[in-house]
Amino acid sequence: MAIREILEVPDPRLKTVSSPVTVFDAELKTLVADMFETMYDAPGIGLAAIQVGVPSRVLVIDLQPDDPDAEPEECHHDGHKHFHQPTIRQPRVFVNPEILDPADELATYQEGCLSVPEIYADVDRPATCRVRYQDLDGKVHEEDMTGLMATCIQHEMDHLEGVLFIDHLSRLKRQMALKKLQKLRQAA
Ligand code: NI
């Protein structure tokens, strides 16, 4: 496994429309393993293949919810002592995902994206949706998505069409977000 470089705006490759996966081979499994390692390292809860420069319709998601039964863990970084609630790993892979019936009802989440670092903004999306997808062996599944999972998979599926969450914002808000990112990069 390897951590791959995550593309960031304004990299034009992020605007690529990704192609369907037709071969379910060892190369696909390596890509997915690398995507998980890259996502956990970032850290993030979702990643589309195009974010590591591969224009294939592949997503990985792990919402990593807090483990309510675990003791908080002490850790040290940035010279401070912190406590973190351990999380549960729930890795999910979606190949060639399609949304079947998005709800009319919308839900609003503050979204971020590993390709638009440090920028967060509220985005409205259908609150629930049914998703048809293939697993790593090419088997077809259908599943109803709700809550954060519904939002996350729609965000990741946008990447397959070359769309970023900031593209859902007004032109003014998008320009403000990109300007803020530019300033943060200059300060770094
Ligand atoms: Ni994203």
Residues whose N, C-alpha, C, O or C-beta is under 5 A from the ligand:
A	BS01	NI	G112 C113 L114
